[in-house]
Amino acid sequence: MKPLNYAILKYFTKVPEACAEDVIEALKGEYGKFKALKRDAVISALMTAEANGLLEETRFDMDEAGNLRVYYHANEEGAATINKYIRD
């Protein structure tokens, strides 16, 4: 099992875009008991990845409860870097 932050990054190499809720839903089967698989912690991980140039913000919207959802994707260079350092 990969560290959670690695799994989050790797997820973005397999989808066109995703928000924190998408990441949580996709990883909850394997990482559901991890304390860091919570909305705020995942958002922090995504923002860190964006600051480091691995992810880019693509769009944003509001969910049914009025919470902001920010969507990200791994551009070609970011995905190549993620795949270089994090193997399947």
Secondary structure, DSSP 8 states (H G I E B T S, - for coil): ---HHHHHHHHTTTSS-B-HHHHHHHHHHHHTT-TT-SHHHHHHHHHHHHHTTS-EEEEEEE-TTS-EEEEEE--HHHHHHHHHHS--
